[in-house]
Amino acid sequence: MIWADVLCTPGERTRYAYFPTEGFISLLTLTDGSPELEVGMVGHEGMLGVQLVLGVGMAPLRAVVQGSGMAWRIDAGAFRKELKRSPTLQRVLNRYLYVLMAQLTISAGCLRFHQIGPRLARWLLMSQDRAHADSFRVTHEFLAYMLGVRRVGITVAANALQHSGLIAYHRGDLQVLDRRGLEVAACGCYAAEQKAYIDTLR
């Protein structure tokens, strides 16, 4: 997967299922001609194309590679055959469906009710989890695009996190300095998403 690659668009027939082993994918929605907004993220914990598990062949969201990395890719038809052959695979992916539904639901509330700073901290934690690294490249413009806010809002929020010693940011290079502090700064949505994932492992 290469950064900015578009893997699917809404209403398009799903040709492949992707299982990232590195990197991560943003799930974006578009409403009434407004700029796209990130509502979910897929990394090594899940798959892109999970609608195939439900027997649906059309993509509901736009998927864009946000963090470059490797992924396993399988043709949609071959994936369906494997799904029918393996009750274990079906069971695991049903659990992932629950995780993804929880993430989308939590994101809706987060976008509506939480301020930019805590939302930014949550986004950075989610990205770090999937990037498997403390450092990654991201611009204020891109963050504003992902979070659906003005760039000036991202600048203020990022500066506050930097002044608190939680991150270091210079010309697009971002480093998480204090993971625990960033978790405290994030809204409760991050912890809620983590709990949803852990619940499926029990």
Residue pairs with C-beta under 8 A, 6 or more apart in sequence:
1 7
1 18
1 20
1 23
1 25
1 65
1 68
1 69
1 70
1 71
2 65
2 68
3 65
3 66
3 67
3 68
4 64
4 65
5 64
5 65
6 62
6 63
6 64
7 16
7 18
7 25
7 48
7 63
7 64
7 65
8 14
8 48
8 49
8 59
8 61
8 62
8 63
9 59
9 62
10 29
10 30
10 58
10 59
10 60
10 61
10 62
11 58
11 59
12 58
12 59
13 57
13 58
13 59
14 49
14 51
14 52
14 56
14 57
14 58
14 59
14 76
15 75
15 76
16 49
16 73
16 74
16 75
16 76
17 47
17 48
17 49
17 50
17 52
17 73
17 74
17 76
17 79
18 25
18 42
18 47
18 48
18 49
18 71
18 72
18 73
19 47
19 71
19 72
19 73
19 74
20 42
20 43
20 44
20 46
20 47
20 48
20 69
20 70
20 71
20 130
21 44
21 69
21 70
21 71
21 72
22 44
22 67
22 68
22 69
22 70
22 71
22 132
23 43
23 65
23 66
23 67
23 68
23 69
23 70
23 71
23 130
23 131
24 41
24 42
24 43
24 65
24 66
24 67
24 69
24 127
24 130
24 131
25 41
25 42
25 43
25 48
25 63
25 64
25 65
25 66
26 38
26 40
26 41
26 63
26 64
26 65
26 66
26 146
27 38
27 39
27 40
27 41
27 42
27 61
27 62
27 63
27 104
28 36
28 37
28 38
28 39
28 61
28 62
28 63
28 64
29 36
29 37
29 39
29 61
29 62
30 36
30 37
30 62
31 37
35 145
35 148
36 62
36 145
37 111
37 146
37 147
37 148
38 107
38 123
38 146
38 147
38 148
39 61
39 104
39 107
39 108
39 111
40 61
40 100
40 103
40 104
40 107
41 66
41 103
41 126
41 127
41 130
42 48
42 63
42 100
43 67
43 129
43 130
44 130
44 132
45 96
45 99
45 130
45 197
46 96
46 99
46 100
47 93
47 96
48 63
49 59
49 76
49 79
50 93
50 96
50 97
50 100
51 57
51 58
51 59
51 60
52 76
52 79
52 80
52 83
53 83
53 90
53 93
53 94
53 97
54 97
57 76
66 127
66 146
67 127
67 130
67 131
67 136
74 82
82 89
83 89
83 90
83 93
95 200
96 200
98 196
98 200
99 196
99 197
99 200
102 192
102 193
102 196
103 193
103 196
106 189
106 192
106 193
106 196
107 189
109 189
110 119
110 122
110 187
110 189
111 119
111 148
114 187
114 189
116 147
116 149
116 153
116 154
116 156
116 157
117 157
117 160
117 161
117 185
118 185
118 186
118 187
119 147
119 187
119 189
120 143
120 147
120 154
120 157
120 158
120 161
121 161
121 166
121 182
121 183
121 185
121 186
121 187
121 190
122 186
122 187
122 189
122 190
123 143
123 146
123 147
124 161
124 167
124 174
124 176
124 182
125 179
125 182
125 183
125 186
125 190
126 190
126 193
127 136
127 138
128 134
128 136
128 176
128 179
134 175
134 176
134 177
134 179
135 173
135 174
135 175
135 176
136 174
137 172
137 173
137 174
138 172
138 174
139 172
140 151
140 154
140 155
140 158
141 151
143 154
143 158
144 150
144 151
144 153
144 154
147 154
158 167
158 169
161 167
161 182
161 185
162 168
162 169
164 181
164 185
165 177
165 178
165 181
166 176
166 177
166 178
166 181
166 182
166 185
167 174
167 175
167 176
167 177
167 178
167 182
168 174
168 175
168 177
169 175
176 182
183 190
183 191
